[in-house]
């Protein structure tokens, strides 16, 4: 007897076999988006509160229950806040410090990471372990000795204490950057270095022409971390800067608060204006940021 093939039930009904599998995936994706949206609310809430407060009068900010939409919109808070204090000067000072710090940190930390990852020398792992142990040293322990050192060098009220340490592998904060770059450098195949050495290249040439171009995502991650840390730094400028013409944005924001009065509308408006460049920087470089963090530690 000849076997007769029995048509599939889904085929008889005119339904594709894979259509039933798509629905669970679609529902799972919807649930994922809902969970991500719910998780983003606590993160976005402070920013929303900042923006609505920047557009309100002081009397409207602390009413109960909270008023989420300003009525009327106090757009003048931004113009008055940015003209009451010389925020143009503060912005320029902060930008100069941030650019110098980023250049110094990226250059010196990448050189150190290249030495720890691509070069072979006696005691390399021991030195790297000692370097990592510096992370356990609290910042407050070195605060007073560092201040006394800069005072003896007559560098108080200058940007030197805020920029020079970045040219020594980022000083204390550079340990993490060295570790991050070292882990990324290890993912680059060593065959590229060996081929360059056979052609007569020096380690410095290998560093500039092979390792650095292939490490763009990690370099951008270090750039973002350093820029944000410098841009938001308050303790450093508070310790070392005394003249108002040398103030940074963080010190300018603090000028809206005093012992007896806080200008909340101006403070919120100026704060929103100060964090706007950081948000723009992250959205512009977020693809490289995520790629650099994801690839770090994945070998070959």
N, C-alpha and C positions, 0 to 999 in steps of 0.2 A: 504493500500500500504506500502511496505517495503522501508524505507529510505535508499538511497544509499549514502555512504560517498564519498564526492568529494575530490580527492587527492589534496594536497597543490601544488601550482604552483612551489615553489622551489624544492619540492620533485620530481615533474614530470621532472624538468630540471636536476635532479641529483646533485643539490647543497644542501649542508647541511644548515639547517635554521640558525645556528649560524655563518656561514662563512661570511654572510653580516655584522654581528655585529663586527667581528674582524678587518675589514679594518679601520673603524673610530678610534678604539683604537690604531691600529698600526700607523696611521697617526698622532694621538695626541701624541703618545710617540716619534715619530720622531721630531715633532715640539718642544716637551719639551727638547729633547737632543740638538737641534739646539739653543734654547734659552739659555740653560745652557752653551753651548760652547761659545756663543756670550758674555754672562755675565762673563765668566772666563777670557776672553782676557784682559780686563783692569787690572785684578788682577795679571795675569801672566806676563804682559808686563814689569813691573819694574824688575822682576827676570830675564827675558830673556835679558834685557838691561844690567843688572849686569854681567851676565855670558859672553856675547859677549864683553863687555868692559874689563873684566878680561883677555881676550885672545887677546887683541889688543895692539898696541903701542899707546902712548899718542896722537900722531898726527892724528891717524885714528878715534879717538872717537868722535870728534866734527866736522867732515866734513859734508857738506850739498850738496845733500841729505844724510841722514844717511846711513852708510854702515853696514848691518846687519851681514854679514859673515866676520870674520877676515881673512885677507890675508897679510902675513902668520899668522898662529896660534902662538901666543906668549906664549907658555907653560911655559917659564922660569919665567913669572911673579909670578907664585905660589911659586916656590922654592925660588926665590930671596926675595919675600915679607915675607915669613915665616922665613927666615934666617937673614934678615936685622935687625929685632927686635927679642928679645927673646920670641917668641910667645909660645914656650913650657912652659916657666915659667908663662906667662900670662894665658895660658889655665889651668894650675894647680891651680893658685890662684882663677880663676873664678869658677872652678869646686868645690873647697873646700868651697867657699862662698855659692854656689848654693846648695850643698848637706846639709850643716848645716842649711841654711834657709828653705829648703824644710822639713827637719825633724822637726824643731821647729814649723813651720807654721802648718803642718798637725797634729802634736800632740796637740798643745795648742788650735788651732781652733776647732778641733773635740771634745775636752773636753768641751769647752765653748758651742759648738752647742748641745752637749748631755745634758748639764745642762738646756739650754733654751728650749729643745724640749721634753725630756723624764722625767725630774724631776719636781716636783711641789713644789714651794716655794714662799713665800709671796713677792710680788713686782717683780715677774719674767718678766711680760710684760712691766712694767715701765722701768726696767733696759735695756731690749732689745730695747725699743724705744729710750732711751738715747744713746745706743750704735750705733744704725742706724743713729742718728743725727750727729755722728762724721764724716760721709761721706761728709757732707756739709762743713766741715772745710777744707779750701784749704791747700795744702801741704806747700806752701810758707809761711804761717803764722807761722808754727812751725819750719821752717828751721833754723833760727838764734838761737832761744832758745835751740834747740837740739844740734846745733854745739857748743854752749857755754858750755852745759852740758858735752859733751864728751871731750871738751878741759879741763874742770876742773877735769875730771877723768883721764886725761893724756892718753887718748885712741886714739888720732889723729895718723895717719899713722899705724893703726892696722886694722884688720878685725872686731874688736868688734862692731863698730857702724853699720856695714853692716850685722851682723849676730845676735847679742843679741836681737834686737827688734823682730825678728821672734819668739823668745821663750816667748813672751808676747802677744800671740794670733795674731802674725803678725803685731803688732803695727797698724798704720793707714790703711794699705792695707788689714789687716786681717778681717776687718768688712764685706767685701763682702764674704770672704771665710766662715766666721761664718754663715752668712745668707744662703749661698748656702748649707752648710752641714746641717743646721737646717731644711731647707725645705726638704731635702732628708731624714733626720732622721724621720720626721713626716710621711713619707710614709710607714714606717715599722710598722706592726701591734703591738699594745700595748699588745696584748695577750701573745706575746713571753716574754715580760718583766715580766708580772704578773706570768706566769708559772715558770720563773726562780726565782722570789722572793719567791714563795711558797716553792720551793725546797731549800731555804735558801741562795740564791745568793745575793751578795752585789751589789750596783750600779756600782762599779768599775768592777766587774766581768761581769755584764750585758753589760757594755760598750765594754769590750775587746772581749767577747766570742759571743755576739749576734749582737750588733749594728755595730761594725767595720767590721766584715766579710761580712755582708749584704750590706755594703756601699762602696764596692770597686769601682764602677764607679764614685761616687762623690769624693772619695779620690783621684782617678787618675786625675780627672779634676782639683782639687786644686793643685795637684803636678805639672801638666803641667803649669798652670797659674803662680805658684810661681817660677818654674824653668825658664820659659821664661822671667818673669819680672826681676829676678836676673841676668840672663845671659845677658840681654840687658841693664841693668842699667848703666847709664853713669854719672848722676848727683851725686849719692852717692859716688862712687869711686873718682870722681873729687874733691869732698869736703874733703874727709877724708884720701885719700891715697896720699902720697908725694914722697916716695921712689920708684924708678923705679922697684926694685925687688918685690914690692907689687902690681904693676899695674895689672888691669884686661884686658880682651880682648878689651873692649870698649875704654879704655884709650890707648891701643896699637894701635888701628885703628886711633885714633886721632893724633898719632905721625907722620903719613904720611902727615898731613896737617900742614903747617906753614904760617906765615904772607906773605911770598914772594913766596913760591913754594908748589905745591901739586903734589905728585907722584900718578897720577890717576891710572895707571896700577897696581901698588902695592896695592893701597887702594882698588880697585875693587876685585883683587885676594884675598886679605886677608879678605875682607868682605864676599865673597862667601864661603871661608873656615870656617869663624866664624858661619855663619847661617846654615851650613850643619848639625851640630848635632841637631839643633832645628827642622829642617825639618824631619830628621830621627826619632827623638823622637815622633813627631806628627803622622807620618805615622805608626809607630809601635804601638801607643796607640790610634789611631783615633776611633776604635770601642768602647773602653771604654769611650772616651771623648764624643762622640755623645750620647751614652747611658746615661751617667751621666747628661748631659745637658737636655736631653729629659725627663728623669724620674723625675727630680727635680720639686717638686710642685704638682705631681700627688699623691693624697692621697689614700692609701689602694688599 
